[in-house]
Amino acid sequence: MSKITEAFQNKKAFVGFLTAGDPSLDKTAEFILTMQEAGAAVIEIGVPFSDPIAETPVVQEANVRALSVEGGCTTDMIFNMLAGIKDQVKVPLVLMTYLNPVFKYGYEAFMAKCQETGVSGIIIPDMPYDERGEILPFAEKYGVDIISLVAPASKSRIQMIAKEAKGYIYVLPSLNAADGRSDVVTDISGIVAEIRQVTDTPVVLEIGVNYPEAEYETIADGFVVENAIVNLIAKHGKDAAEYIREYVKKTAKSL
């Protein structure tokens, strides 16, 4: 069992998300430790990218801010920041990035850096499931889980994707989840039921819509609200730590 999967044992897990370098890498390090202290079971760290096509407008704006700081926020700068807090971080860290930066860095070099800096998993939303064979051997070599995504459009491929999943399965519950809208809701229960037929890998829902809390608790193992912490950082900047602490503590406790 991987470190990520262990984080879901005997509890409902809150997965925190922030964008690295927003408003600075020093503050990103502080916010990661704050989320850990407040009760986040897993922390996803967005790697800023110039064309973040799978992100919400809120996270796209965070990418722009991170890339606009003096010198920009590079992959190596993120790895250096994580190396500096590695001994303090006890929860699993997951990088959310795109295939081009990983390809350019070099698959093996990237995965080796993940292992070196305490990163347990990686999410690559623009990597087709059928193409994961290019990167999978290097991820396995360095003990990095490639987190699988399942969306409403996955349909007949849901079980195929789920069978090979590691760490956790990231479920996008609505066609409009990325917009934070609630007018189009998918059959989440049906998707999760299909997953459960073929694997016991934990299921995490990305919450971009307002589902009843009771439904969260009965069908999923963990939850991520991608916009929430990023919005707090956008509003409070370098002073966001206490607001993040309050939000994560409250949300993790409610699960």
VOSERO-215206 format. One record per residue: x, y, z of N, C-alpha, C in turn; residue number from 0; chain; residue in three letters. Coordinates in nm, 3 decimals. Each point is the difference from the previous one (the first is absolute). Last residue first. Example, Ala and Ser with C-alpha at 12.3 -4.5 7.8 and 13.67 -1.06 7.14 Angstrom:
BEGIN
ROVEX    n_xx    n_yy    n_zz   ca_xx   ca_yy   ca_zz    c_xx    c_yy    c_zz   k c   r
ROVEX   1.285  -0.225   0.708   0.082   0.119   0.006  -0.077   0.109   0.073   1 A SER
ROVEX   0.029  -0.572  -0.007  -0.089   0.119   0.000   0.090   0.120   0.000   0 A ALA
***
This chain:
BEGIN
ROVEX    n_xx    n_yy    n_zz   ca_xx   ca_yy   ca_zz    c_xx    c_yy    c_zz   k c   r
ROVEX  -1.581   1.630   0.803  -0.004  -0.128  -0.070   0.004  -0.118   0.098 254 A LEU
ROVEX   0.039   0.460   0.135  -0.138  -0.028  -0.042  -0.012  -0.134  -0.072 253 A SER
ROVEX   0.426   0.176   0.136  -0.078  -0.045   0.117  -0.140  -0.041  -0.044 252 A LYS
ROVEX   0.284   0.193  -0.320   0.046  -0.135   0.035  -0.080  -0.057   0.116 251 A ALA
ROVEX  -0.086   0.447  -0.126  -0.045  -0.093  -0.103   0.041  -0.143   0.035 250 A THR
ROVEX   0.139   0.356   0.287  -0.146  -0.011   0.000  -0.047  -0.109  -0.098 249 A LYS
ROVEX   0.459   0.108   0.005  -0.039  -0.060   0.128  -0.150  -0.027   0.005 248 A LYS
ROVEX   0.175   0.236  -0.370   0.035  -0.142  -0.004  -0.044  -0.071   0.128 247 A VAL
ROVEX  -0.067   0.472  -0.024  -0.080  -0.070  -0.100   0.028  -0.150   0.002 246 A TYR
ROVEX   0.259   0.282   0.280  -0.139  -0.003   0.046  -0.086  -0.081  -0.096 245 A GLU
ROVEX   0.450   0.080  -0.123  -0.007  -0.087   0.118  -0.145  -0.018   0.046 244 A ARG
ROVEX   0.088   0.311  -0.340   0.012  -0.138  -0.049  -0.014  -0.098   0.114 243 A ILE
ROVEX   0.019   0.448   0.109  -0.128  -0.027  -0.065  -0.002  -0.142  -0.057 242 A TYR
ROVEX   0.397   0.159   0.190  -0.100  -0.021   0.105  -0.137  -0.028  -0.058 241 A GLU
ROVEX   0.364   0.097  -0.304   0.020  -0.123   0.078  -0.110  -0.025   0.103 240 A ALA
ROVEX   0.079   0.383  -0.330  -0.110  -0.096  -0.013   0.009  -0.118   0.096 239 A ALA
ROVEX   0.272   0.424  -0.125  -0.061  -0.012   0.133  -0.109  -0.108   0.006 238 A ASP
ROVEX   0.241   0.137  -0.401   0.099  -0.054   0.093  -0.055  -0.020   0.141 237 A LYS
ROVEX  -0.383   0.065  -0.335   0.141   0.003  -0.036   0.091  -0.064   0.103 236 A GLY
ROVEX  -0.505   0.074  -0.041   0.082   0.043   0.114   0.150  -0.003  -0.026 235 A HIS
ROVEX  -0.345  -0.114  -0.337  -0.057   0.110   0.078   0.097   0.054   0.103 234 A LYS
ROVEX   0.112  -0.377  -0.273  -0.021   0.115  -0.088  -0.047   0.122   0.080 233 A ALA
ROVEX   0.040  -0.409   0.224   0.132   0.056  -0.030  -0.013   0.123  -0.089 232 A ILE
ROVEX  -0.390  -0.240   0.096   0.050   0.063   0.123   0.137   0.066  -0.023 231 A LEU
ROVEX  -0.185  -0.255  -0.351  -0.073   0.126   0.019   0.047   0.074   0.125 230 A ASN
ROVEX   0.170  -0.428  -0.081   0.057   0.094  -0.098  -0.070   0.135   0.011 229 A VAL
ROVEX  -0.166  -0.355   0.255   0.124   0.052   0.058   0.066   0.100  -0.094 228 A ILE
ROVEX  -0.406  -0.200  -0.161  -0.017   0.063   0.131   0.127   0.063   0.055 227 A ALA
ROVEX  -0.092  -0.262  -0.430   0.003   0.147   0.002   0.018   0.061   0.138 226 A ASN
ROVEX  -0.034  -0.486  -0.087   0.118   0.057  -0.064   0.009   0.152   0.015 225 A GLU
ROVEX  -0.184  -0.402   0.292  -0.070   0.118  -0.051   0.109   0.088  -0.062 224 A VAL
ROVEX  -0.050  -0.553   0.137   0.084   0.116  -0.024  -0.089   0.112  -0.055 223 A VAL
ROVEX  -0.035  -0.516   0.284  -0.058   0.113  -0.072   0.101   0.112  -0.016 222 A PHE
ROVEX  -0.085  -0.585   0.130   0.065   0.128   0.023  -0.055   0.106  -0.094 221 A GLY
ROVEX  -0.169  -0.445   0.023   0.099  -0.015   0.107   0.069   0.132   0.034 220 A ASP
ROVEX  -0.527  -0.119  -0.206   0.141   0.027  -0.031   0.088  -0.015   0.123 219 A ALA
ROVEX  -0.495  -0.062  -0.016   0.050  -0.056  -0.126   0.148   0.021  -0.025 218 A ILE
ROVEX  -0.272   0.146   0.397  -0.039  -0.138  -0.030   0.067  -0.056  -0.124 217 A THR
ROVEX   0.061   0.455   0.166   0.048  -0.096   0.099  -0.030  -0.144  -0.037 216 A GLU
ROVEX  -0.150   0.376  -0.268   0.146  -0.009   0.003   0.043  -0.120   0.083 215 A TYR
ROVEX  -0.451   0.112   0.005   0.038  -0.077  -0.118   0.151  -0.013  -0.010 214 A GLU
ROVEX  -0.184   0.265   0.340  -0.027  -0.142   0.027   0.041  -0.086  -0.119 213 A ALA
ROVEX   0.015   0.476  -0.030   0.114  -0.058   0.073  -0.020  -0.149   0.025 212 A GLU
ROVEX  -0.220   0.241  -0.430  -0.026  -0.013   0.143   0.117  -0.069   0.070 211 A PRO
ROVEX   0.106   0.282  -0.440  -0.066  -0.125   0.034  -0.028  -0.002   0.151 210 A TYR
ROVEX   0.154   0.376  -0.364  -0.051  -0.011   0.136  -0.078  -0.128   0.024 209 A ASN
ROVEX   0.447   0.113  -0.334  -0.145   0.024   0.006  -0.049  -0.032   0.140 208 A VAL
ROVEX   0.439  -0.074  -0.143  -0.017   0.130  -0.061  -0.146   0.040   0.000 207 A GLY
ROVEX   0.361  -0.389   0.205  -0.127   0.066   0.028   0.000   0.139  -0.061 206 A ILE
ROVEX   0.246  -0.502  -0.066   0.027   0.143  -0.012  -0.134   0.071   0.011 205 A GLU
ROVEX   0.133  -0.496   0.207  -0.087   0.084  -0.083   0.053   0.142  -0.003 204 A LEU
ROVEX   0.223  -0.519   0.086  -0.006   0.140   0.042  -0.088   0.077  -0.097 203 A VAL
ROVEX   0.114  -0.544   0.167  -0.063   0.090  -0.097  -0.007   0.140   0.060 202 A VAL
ROVEX   0.326  -0.481   0.085  -0.086   0.109   0.047  -0.049   0.091  -0.113 201 A PRO
ROVEX   0.106  -0.524  -0.073   0.077   0.124   0.003  -0.092   0.114   0.043 200 A THR
ROVEX  -0.106  -0.473  -0.081  -0.026   0.065   0.128   0.089   0.124   0.017 199 A ASP
ROVEX  -0.223  -0.277  -0.458   0.115   0.040   0.080  -0.045   0.056   0.134 198 A THR
ROVEX  -0.302  -0.169  -0.348   0.128  -0.052  -0.050   0.121   0.037   0.085 197 A VAL
ROVEX  -0.473   0.125   0.077  -0.010  -0.137  -0.049   0.137  -0.060  -0.034 196 A GLN
ROVEX  -0.071   0.460   0.133   0.007  -0.093   0.113  -0.006  -0.147  -0.046 195 A ARG
ROVEX  -0.060   0.357  -0.316   0.139  -0.006   0.047   0.014  -0.107   0.108 194 A ILE
ROVEX  -0.430   0.096  -0.153   0.076  -0.071  -0.103   0.145  -0.016   0.043 193 A GLU
ROVEX  -0.275   0.258   0.274  -0.037  -0.141   0.009   0.075  -0.083  -0.104 192 A ALA
ROVEX   0.043   0.469  -0.010   0.075  -0.058   0.111  -0.031  -0.149   0.016 191 A VAL
ROVEX  -0.242   0.238  -0.323   0.141  -0.003  -0.037   0.081  -0.068   0.110 190 A ILE
ROVEX  -0.456   0.075   0.084   0.019  -0.103  -0.101   0.145  -0.015  -0.041 189 A GLY
ROVEX  -0.122   0.347   0.296  -0.014  -0.130   0.065   0.023  -0.114  -0.098 188 A SER
ROVEX  -0.017   0.443  -0.162   0.124  -0.029   0.072  -0.005  -0.138   0.063 187 A ILE
ROVEX  -0.252   0.243  -0.400  -0.032  -0.108   0.091   0.128  -0.043   0.072 186 A ASP
ROVEX  -0.045   0.510  -0.173   0.010  -0.135  -0.054  -0.043  -0.100   0.106 185 A THR
ROVEX  -0.131   0.537  -0.098   0.057  -0.094   0.095  -0.003  -0.140  -0.058 184 A VAL
ROVEX  -0.073   0.557  -0.112   0.014  -0.128  -0.068   0.074  -0.096   0.094 183 A VAL
ROVEX  -0.095   0.440   0.142  -0.120  -0.029  -0.077   0.009  -0.131  -0.078 182 A ASP
ROVEX   0.315   0.268   0.302  -0.072  -0.113   0.059  -0.123  -0.041  -0.081 181 A SER
ROVEX   0.537   0.258  -0.037  -0.144   0.010  -0.020  -0.069  -0.126   0.052 180 A ARG
ROVEX   0.485   0.131  -0.040  -0.064   0.022   0.129  -0.150   0.010  -0.011 179 A GLY
ROVEX   0.337  -0.098  -0.349  -0.055   0.135   0.007  -0.062   0.032   0.135 178 A ASP
ROVEX   0.186  -0.429  -0.112   0.109   0.097  -0.013  -0.049   0.144   0.008 177 A ALA
ROVEX  -0.304  -0.372   0.004   0.072   0.016   0.126   0.108   0.106  -0.009 176 A ALA
ROVEX  -0.351  -0.184  -0.320   0.029   0.141   0.021   0.081   0.024   0.127 175 A ASN
ROVEX  -0.147  -0.432  -0.139   0.049   0.054  -0.125   0.044   0.145   0.016 174 A LEU
ROVEX   0.017  -0.320   0.426  -0.095   0.072  -0.082   0.064   0.045  -0.129 173 A SER
ROVEX   0.234  -0.253   0.352  -0.138  -0.042   0.015  -0.101   0.069  -0.090 172 A PRO
ROVEX   0.528  -0.181   0.012  -0.062   0.128  -0.030  -0.150  -0.024  -0.005 171 A LEU
ROVEX   0.411  -0.286   0.251  -0.126   0.000  -0.075  -0.050   0.144  -0.017 170 A VAL
ROVEX   0.467  -0.305   0.117  -0.051   0.136   0.003  -0.124   0.006  -0.090 169 A TYR
ROVEX   0.276  -0.398   0.291  -0.064   0.030  -0.128  -0.070   0.135   0.012 168 A ILE
ROVEX   0.460  -0.205   0.265  -0.145   0.020   0.007  -0.050   0.029  -0.140 167 A TYR
ROVEX   0.421  -0.268   0.104  -0.015   0.117   0.087  -0.145   0.029   0.030 166 A GLY
ROVEX   0.074  -0.263  -0.446   0.086  -0.001   0.118  -0.024   0.127   0.081 165 A LYS
ROVEX  -0.254  -0.326  -0.430   0.023   0.123   0.077   0.089  -0.024   0.122 164 A ALA
ROVEX  -0.194  -0.297  -0.365   0.144   0.024   0.007   0.036   0.118   0.091 163 A GLU
ROVEX  -0.458  -0.139  -0.079   0.073  -0.124   0.029   0.148   0.024   0.023 162 A LYS
ROVEX  -0.306   0.351  -0.146   0.002  -0.028   0.144   0.084  -0.121   0.035 161 A ALA
ROVEX  -0.080   0.127  -0.457   0.088   0.095   0.067   0.016  -0.038   0.147 160 A ILE
ROVEX  -0.303  -0.252  -0.247   0.134  -0.022  -0.054   0.102   0.090   0.069 159 A MET
ROVEX  -0.457   0.057   0.096   0.056  -0.116   0.067   0.140  -0.032  -0.051 158 A GLN
ROVEX  -0.231   0.366  -0.204   0.016   0.021   0.144   0.068  -0.118   0.067 157 A ILE
ROVEX  -0.143   0.077  -0.473   0.142  -0.016   0.036   0.022   0.009   0.151 156 A ARG
ROVEX  -0.424   0.067  -0.237   0.037  -0.142  -0.004   0.144  -0.024   0.042 155 A SER
ROVEX  -0.140   0.473   0.107  -0.103  -0.098  -0.033   0.053  -0.143   0.004 154 A LYS
ROVEX   0.191   0.485   0.016   0.074  -0.127   0.001  -0.090  -0.118  -0.034 153 A SER
ROVEX  -0.137   0.470   0.062   0.024  -0.045  -0.136   0.075  -0.133  -0.006 152 A ALA
ROVEX  -0.086   0.224   0.419  -0.124  -0.050  -0.060   0.021  -0.055  -0.141 151 A PRO
ROVEX   0.435  -0.024   0.287  -0.095   0.108  -0.023  -0.129  -0.057  -0.058 150 A ALA
ROVEX   0.498  -0.134   0.270  -0.121  -0.052  -0.061  -0.100   0.115  -0.009 149 A VAL
ROVEX   0.574  -0.090   0.083  -0.119   0.085   0.001  -0.114  -0.070  -0.071 148 A LEU
ROVEX   0.490  -0.153   0.277  -0.091  -0.011  -0.114  -0.120   0.092   0.019 147 A SER
ROVEX   0.532   0.008   0.183  -0.140   0.005   0.042  -0.089   0.001  -0.124 146 A ILE
ROVEX   0.502  -0.194   0.111  -0.068   0.082  -0.100  -0.149  -0.006   0.032 145 A ILE
ROVEX   0.437  -0.078   0.342  -0.131  -0.042  -0.052  -0.048   0.097  -0.107 144 A ASP
ROVEX   0.513  -0.137   0.166  -0.093   0.112  -0.015  -0.130  -0.053  -0.061 143 A VAL
ROVEX   0.456  -0.218   0.096  -0.104  -0.007   0.101  -0.098   0.116  -0.002 142 A GLY
ROVEX   0.383  -0.122  -0.302   0.028   0.095   0.108  -0.114   0.010   0.102 141 A TYR
ROVEX  -0.021  -0.300  -0.379   0.139  -0.012   0.044   0.028   0.087   0.122 140 A LYS
ROVEX  -0.420   0.029  -0.225   0.012  -0.120   0.084   0.141  -0.015   0.056 139 A GLU
ROVEX  -0.077   0.348  -0.305  -0.076   0.025   0.122   0.013  -0.119   0.095 138 A ALA
ROVEX   0.183  -0.045  -0.424   0.083   0.089   0.082  -0.071   0.034   0.131 137 A PHE
ROVEX  -0.227  -0.267  -0.324   0.118  -0.071   0.053   0.087   0.087   0.091 136 A PRO
ROVEX  -0.391   0.201  -0.220  -0.026  -0.092   0.110   0.125  -0.073   0.051 135 A LEU
ROVEX  -0.054   0.309  -0.390   0.050   0.054   0.125  -0.007  -0.099   0.116 134 A ILE
ROVEX  -0.152  -0.098  -0.452   0.127   0.071  -0.018   0.064   0.037   0.132 133 A GLU
ROVEX  -0.439  -0.198  -0.032   0.109  -0.096  -0.006   0.136   0.065  -0.018 132 A GLY
ROVEX  -0.438   0.222  -0.012   0.072   0.000   0.127   0.118  -0.097   0.003 131 A ARG
ROVEX  -0.352   0.108  -0.347   0.139   0.041  -0.020   0.083  -0.009   0.127 130 A GLU
ROVEX  -0.477  -0.095  -0.032   0.066  -0.091  -0.092   0.148   0.032  -0.021 129 A ASP
ROVEX  -0.294   0.281   0.261   0.027  -0.126   0.068   0.082  -0.094  -0.087 128 A TYR
ROVEX   0.051   0.524  -0.081  -0.101  -0.105  -0.023   0.040  -0.129   0.073 127 A PRO
ROVEX   0.132   0.503   0.143   0.063  -0.123  -0.049  -0.107  -0.107  -0.020 126 A MET
ROVEX  -0.058   0.452   0.188  -0.004  -0.004  -0.147   0.072  -0.122  -0.056 125 A ASP
ROVEX  -0.035   0.093   0.481  -0.135  -0.005  -0.057  -0.005  -0.007  -0.152 124 A PRO
ROVEX   0.326  -0.150   0.407   0.027   0.061  -0.131  -0.130  -0.002  -0.080 123 A ILE
ROVEX   0.219  -0.072   0.536  -0.122   0.005  -0.082   0.036   0.071  -0.129 122 A ILE
ROVEX   0.287  -0.278   0.421  -0.007   0.103  -0.104  -0.132  -0.015  -0.075 121 A ILE
ROVEX   0.283  -0.153   0.508  -0.088  -0.024  -0.114   0.000   0.115  -0.098 120 A GLY
ROVEX   0.272  -0.025   0.408  -0.047  -0.139  -0.007  -0.083  -0.030  -0.123 119 A SER
ROVEX   0.421   0.345   0.185  -0.127   0.001  -0.074  -0.043  -0.145  -0.023 118 A VAL
ROVEX   0.420   0.179   0.216  -0.113  -0.043   0.081  -0.134   0.007  -0.067 117 A GLY
ROVEX   0.468   0.088  -0.167  -0.059   0.113   0.073  -0.127  -0.036   0.076 116 A THR
ROVEX   0.257  -0.316  -0.272   0.100   0.072   0.078  -0.062   0.106   0.090 115 A GLU
ROVEX  -0.268  -0.242  -0.316   0.044  -0.086   0.111   0.094   0.074   0.094 114 A GLN
ROVEX  -0.129   0.226  -0.389  -0.115  -0.020   0.088   0.040  -0.084   0.121 113 A CYS
ROVEX   0.315   0.053  -0.337  -0.012   0.120   0.082  -0.119  -0.010   0.095 112 A LYS
ROVEX   0.059  -0.340  -0.315   0.109  -0.007   0.098  -0.006   0.119   0.095 111 A ALA
ROVEX  -0.294  -0.007  -0.363  -0.041  -0.094   0.103   0.107  -0.017   0.108 110 A MET
ROVEX   0.100   0.275  -0.372  -0.111   0.057   0.076  -0.041  -0.093   0.114 109 A PHE
ROVEX   0.328  -0.147  -0.305   0.053   0.107   0.085  -0.109   0.059   0.087 108 A ALA
ROVEX  -0.124  -0.320  -0.324   0.074  -0.061   0.110   0.053   0.106   0.095 107 A GLU
ROVEX  -0.234   0.150  -0.385  -0.085  -0.081   0.085   0.076  -0.056   0.120 106 A TYR
ROVEX   0.102   0.466  -0.240   0.048  -0.137  -0.014  -0.075  -0.088   0.099 105 A GLY
ROVEX  -0.063   0.479  -0.119   0.093  -0.025   0.111   0.069  -0.134  -0.016 104 A TYR
ROVEX  -0.338   0.116  -0.304   0.116   0.085  -0.020   0.105  -0.022   0.108 103 A LYS
ROVEX  -0.412  -0.227   0.038   0.073  -0.048  -0.117   0.129   0.080  -0.019 102 A PHE
ROVEX  -0.296   0.147   0.328   0.063  -0.125   0.043   0.085  -0.057  -0.114 101 A VAL
ROVEX  -0.258   0.390  -0.087   0.111   0.027   0.092   0.073  -0.126   0.046 100 A PRO
ROVEX  -0.382  -0.061  -0.287   0.111   0.067  -0.065   0.115   0.034   0.097  99 A ASN
ROVEX  -0.426  -0.194   0.143   0.098  -0.094  -0.054   0.121   0.071  -0.059  98 A LEU
ROVEX  -0.263   0.212   0.418  -0.038  -0.038  -0.135   0.113  -0.080  -0.063  97 A TYR
ROVEX  -0.164   0.059   0.545   0.073   0.069  -0.106  -0.056  -0.043  -0.135  96 A THR
ROVEX  -0.016  -0.053   0.574  -0.095   0.007  -0.112   0.064   0.084  -0.109  95 A MET
ROVEX   0.187  -0.302   0.454   0.014   0.110  -0.094  -0.107  -0.011  -0.109  94 A LEU
ROVEX   0.026  -0.173   0.534  -0.030  -0.038  -0.138   0.016   0.123  -0.088  93 A VAL
ROVEX   0.133  -0.212   0.533  -0.010   0.113  -0.092  -0.021  -0.053  -0.141  92 A LEU
ROVEX  -0.085  -0.200   0.539   0.040  -0.016  -0.139  -0.020   0.128  -0.081  91 A PRO
ROVEX   0.109   0.031   0.528  -0.111  -0.045  -0.084   0.049  -0.016  -0.143  90 A VAL
ROVEX   0.288   0.167   0.341  -0.033  -0.140   0.033  -0.112  -0.055  -0.088  89 A LYS
ROVEX   0.403   0.421   0.029  -0.126  -0.044  -0.061  -0.021  -0.149   0.026  88 A VAL
ROVEX   0.395   0.245   0.131  -0.114   0.046   0.080  -0.134  -0.053  -0.051  87 A GLN
ROVEX   0.431  -0.077  -0.215   0.005  -0.063   0.133  -0.116   0.040   0.089  86 A ASP
ROVEX   0.049   0.193  -0.441  -0.024  -0.144  -0.007  -0.006  -0.065   0.138  85 A LYS
ROVEX   0.076   0.471  -0.172  -0.098  -0.034   0.105  -0.025  -0.150   0.011  84 A ILE
ROVEX   0.311   0.197  -0.319   0.024   0.075   0.122  -0.095  -0.034   0.113  83 A GLY
ROVEX  -0.043  -0.180  -0.442   0.116  -0.060   0.067   0.025   0.068   0.134  82 A ALA
ROVEX  -0.328   0.180  -0.284  -0.045  -0.122   0.067   0.113  -0.070   0.073  81 A LEU
ROVEX   0.104   0.381  -0.259  -0.085   0.038   0.113  -0.045  -0.123   0.078  80 A MET
ROVEX   0.234  -0.070  -0.398   0.090   0.053   0.103  -0.078   0.041   0.125  79 A ASN
ROVEX  -0.245  -0.140  -0.379   0.071  -0.113   0.060   0.094   0.048   0.112  78 A PHE
ROVEX  -0.213   0.332  -0.250  -0.097  -0.073   0.082   0.067  -0.117   0.070  77 A ILE
ROVEX   0.253   0.240  -0.308  -0.023   0.083   0.119  -0.099  -0.068   0.093  76 A MET
ROVEX   0.078  -0.197  -0.419   0.113  -0.020   0.091  -0.014   0.083   0.127  75 A ASP
ROVEX  -0.324   0.054  -0.339  -0.009  -0.133   0.061   0.114  -0.022   0.099  74 A THR
ROVEX  -0.135   0.508  -0.076   0.039  -0.112  -0.084  -0.014  -0.132   0.075  73 A THR
ROVEX  -0.178   0.536  -0.001   0.005  -0.116   0.088   0.027  -0.123  -0.086  72 A CYS
ROVEX   0.143   0.550  -0.076  -0.097  -0.106  -0.024   0.016  -0.114   0.097  71 A GLY
ROVEX   0.239   0.438  -0.032   0.067  -0.125  -0.031  -0.094  -0.112  -0.035  70 A GLY
ROVEX  -0.221   0.373   0.266   0.135   0.022  -0.055   0.071  -0.134  -0.021  69 A GLU
ROVEX  -0.523  -0.023  -0.028   0.092   0.048   0.101   0.139   0.010  -0.060  68 A VAL
ROVEX  -0.381  -0.178  -0.236   0.030   0.141  -0.017   0.095   0.056   0.104  67 A SER
ROVEX  -0.192  -0.449  -0.019   0.095   0.014  -0.111   0.045   0.145  -0.019  66 A LEU
ROVEX  -0.325  -0.107   0.330   0.123  -0.072   0.033   0.106   0.017  -0.109  65 A ALA
ROVEX  -0.434   0.184  -0.067   0.071   0.070   0.107   0.135  -0.065   0.029  64 A ARG
ROVEX  -0.284  -0.214  -0.307   0.052   0.125  -0.056   0.079   0.076   0.106  63 A VAL
ROVEX  -0.227  -0.386   0.137   0.112  -0.034  -0.088   0.065   0.125  -0.055  62 A ASN
ROVEX  -0.395   0.053   0.241   0.112  -0.030   0.090   0.124  -0.039  -0.079  61 A ALA
ROVEX  -0.397   0.062  -0.237   0.052   0.130   0.046   0.117  -0.019   0.096  60 A GLU
ROVEX  -0.227  -0.384  -0.144   0.072   0.061  -0.113   0.062   0.133   0.041  59 A GLN
ROVEX  -0.286  -0.212   0.300   0.133  -0.060   0.001   0.083   0.051  -0.117  58 A VAL
ROVEX  -0.446   0.147   0.028   0.068   0.040   0.124   0.143  -0.052   0.001  57 A VAL
ROVEX  -0.294  -0.134  -0.350   0.050   0.137  -0.015   0.077   0.049   0.121  56 A PRO
ROVEX   0.005  -0.522  -0.062  -0.106   0.099   0.013   0.058   0.139  -0.027  55 A THR
ROVEX   0.240  -0.430  -0.227  -0.020   0.069   0.127  -0.122   0.092  -0.004  54 A GLU
ROVEX   0.233  -0.275  -0.352  -0.090  -0.081   0.083  -0.037   0.068   0.131  53 A ALA
ROVEX   0.306   0.184  -0.339  -0.131  -0.020  -0.061  -0.098  -0.078   0.087  52 A ILE
ROVEX   0.453   0.303   0.024  -0.064  -0.094   0.093  -0.144  -0.032  -0.039  51 A PRO
ROVEX   0.458   0.223  -0.188  -0.125  -0.035  -0.067  -0.076  -0.103   0.083  50 A ASP
ROVEX   0.421   0.182   0.143  -0.049   0.112  -0.080  -0.133  -0.028  -0.069  49 A SER
ROVEX   0.173  -0.193   0.487   0.020  -0.031  -0.141  -0.067   0.110  -0.081  48 A PHE
ROVEX   0.150  -0.172   0.549  -0.046   0.103  -0.093   0.038  -0.033  -0.145  47 A PRO
ROVEX  -0.106  -0.353   0.389   0.121   0.053  -0.062  -0.043   0.103  -0.104  46 A VAL
ROVEX  -0.259  -0.189   0.463  -0.004   0.030  -0.142   0.131   0.058  -0.048  45 A GLY
ROVEX  -0.135  -0.337   0.415   0.074   0.122  -0.030  -0.001   0.022  -0.151  44 A ILE
ROVEX  -0.272  -0.292   0.428   0.030   0.012  -0.142   0.063   0.137  -0.025  43 A GLU
ROVEX  -0.057  -0.336   0.452   0.009   0.137  -0.053   0.041  -0.006  -0.146  42 A ILE
ROVEX  -0.248  -0.318   0.427   0.083   0.002  -0.120   0.004   0.144  -0.049  41 A VAL
ROVEX  -0.213  -0.068   0.399   0.058  -0.134  -0.005   0.095  -0.016  -0.118  40 A ALA
ROVEX  -0.157   0.439   0.322  -0.003  -0.054  -0.136   0.071  -0.135  -0.002  39 A ALA
ROVEX  -0.048   0.304   0.397  -0.072  -0.126  -0.019  -0.014  -0.052  -0.141  38 A GLY
ROVEX   0.248   0.387   0.228  -0.144   0.018   0.019  -0.081  -0.125  -0.030  37 A ALA
ROVEX   0.479   0.025  -0.060  -0.030   0.020   0.142  -0.150   0.006   0.026  36 A GLU
ROVEX   0.152  -0.018  -0.448   0.031  -0.125   0.070  -0.040   0.010   0.147  35 A GLN
ROVEX  -0.033   0.387  -0.258  -0.105  -0.096  -0.036   0.022  -0.133   0.071  34 A MET
ROVEX   0.334   0.327   0.051  -0.123   0.041   0.066  -0.113  -0.098  -0.027  33 A THR
ROVEX   0.408  -0.053  -0.225   0.014  -0.042   0.140  -0.125   0.039   0.080  32 A LEU
ROVEX   0.015   0.144  -0.445  -0.001  -0.147   0.003   0.007  -0.049   0.144  31 A ILE
ROVEX   0.050   0.460  -0.075  -0.140  -0.043  -0.013  -0.012  -0.152  -0.001  30 A PHE
ROVEX   0.433   0.200   0.010  -0.072   0.028   0.124  -0.144  -0.053  -0.007  29 A GLU
ROVEX   0.260  -0.027  -0.389   0.052  -0.092   0.102  -0.074   0.018   0.132  28 A ALA
ROVEX  -0.100   0.303  -0.340  -0.053  -0.133  -0.034   0.047  -0.102   0.103  27 A THR
ROVEX   0.176   0.431   0.025  -0.134  -0.009   0.056  -0.066  -0.133  -0.034  26 A LYS
ROVEX   0.422   0.088  -0.179   0.013  -0.002   0.145  -0.137  -0.016   0.066  25 A ASP
ROVEX   0.018   0.063  -0.464   0.031  -0.138   0.041   0.022  -0.011   0.149  24 A LEU
ROVEX  -0.342   0.366  -0.195   0.144  -0.023  -0.008   0.027  -0.143   0.045  23 A SER
ROVEX  -0.447   0.156  -0.031   0.062   0.117  -0.063   0.153  -0.009  -0.010  22 A PRO
ROVEX  -0.128  -0.344  -0.154  -0.103   0.103   0.019  -0.024   0.021   0.149  21 A ASP
ROVEX   0.295  -0.339  -0.186   0.050   0.131  -0.043  -0.098   0.113   0.014  20 A GLY
ROVEX  -0.191  -0.496  -0.046   0.135   0.035   0.044   0.041   0.138  -0.055  19 A ALA
ROVEX  -0.505  -0.164   0.111   0.090   0.015  -0.114   0.135   0.048   0.050  18 A THR
ROVEX  -0.391  -0.318   0.260   0.047   0.136  -0.024   0.092   0.002  -0.119  17 A LEU
ROVEX  -0.363  -0.346   0.319   0.061   0.036  -0.129   0.043   0.146   0.003  16 A PHE
ROVEX  -0.160  -0.465   0.342   0.020   0.143  -0.022   0.066   0.026  -0.135  15 A GLY
ROVEX  -0.320  -0.401   0.224   0.116   0.022  -0.086   0.011   0.150  -0.028  14 A VAL
ROVEX  -0.239  -0.347   0.387  -0.006   0.128  -0.068   0.131   0.020  -0.076  13 A PHE
ROVEX  -0.258  -0.474   0.168   0.118   0.085  -0.013  -0.033   0.132  -0.069  12 A ALA
ROVEX  -0.232  -0.406   0.327  -0.027   0.076  -0.120   0.108   0.107  -0.011  11 A LYS
ROVEX   0.087  -0.478   0.254  -0.051   0.137   0.013  -0.038   0.054  -0.137  10 A LYS
ROVEX   0.228  -0.434   0.099  -0.084   0.023   0.118  -0.046   0.144   0.018   9 A ASN
ROVEX   0.370  -0.048  -0.358  -0.042  -0.111   0.083  -0.080   0.049   0.121   8 A GLN
ROVEX   0.231   0.248  -0.368  -0.146  -0.012  -0.002  -0.051  -0.109   0.093   7 A PHE
ROVEX   0.468   0.100  -0.085  -0.058   0.122   0.055  -0.152  -0.005   0.008   6 A ALA
ROVEX   0.272  -0.343  -0.207  -0.003  -0.010   0.146  -0.068   0.120   0.064   5 A GLU
ROVEX   0.088  -0.007  -0.468  -0.114  -0.083   0.036  -0.014  -0.013   0.151   4 A THR
ROVEX   0.378   0.230  -0.162  -0.123   0.073  -0.029  -0.122  -0.081   0.043   3 A ILE
ROVEX   0.428  -0.195   0.031  -0.019   0.101   0.104  -0.129   0.078  -0.022   2 A LYS
ROVEX   0.009  -0.493  -0.204   0.081   0.121  -0.010  -0.030   0.097   0.113   1 A SER
ROVEX  -0.023  -0.556  -0.014  -0.085   0.120   0.000   0.088   0.125   0.000   0 A MET
***
